[in-house]
Amino acid sequence: MMLPIGRTTGAFLAAAVAVGISAALIVLPFEPRAAWPAGKIAAEFALLVALVLGIPAHALLRRAGKTSLRFYLMAGVVLSGVVTGLFVSLGFKEFPGVLEVAGLALAFGLVGTLTFWLIARPDRAVR
């Protein structure tokens, strides 16, 4: 199986940047001076999630031949749940806080997944 390494790597990086931009845009209307730090932290965290969870998920989906957008979005939802579970295990146990973390993880997960898929286009990659 031949992977287009450059395109895939670029897609992971672009997905992290897209998550950072999304976070900055969410914060911007409420606290303009915090938009840059929020975006930077979100992009860094998204890159970490991509390295630890996204690369293995991408490899499993490609190996299974499940390369459509639908399967990638489902994987993004599952990985968002994993990230939410991580935050809950680290002490974010109050119900409103967990809902906020889950909502942000889901939104950022879907933004990152969609960005990755649109750039990498694993459905068109040569096997």
HELIX and SHEET records of a PDB file:
HELIX    1   1 ILE A    5  VAL A   27  1                                  23    
HELIX    2   2 PRO A   32  ALA A   34  5                                   3    
HELIX    3   3 ALA A   35  VAL A   49  1                                  15    
HELIX    4   4 ALA A   50  GLY A   54  3                                   5    
HELIX    5   5 ILE A   55  ALA A   64  1                                  10    
HELIX    6   6 LEU A   69  SER A   89  1                                  21    
HELIX    7   7 PHE A   95  ALA A  120  1                                  26    
END                                                                             
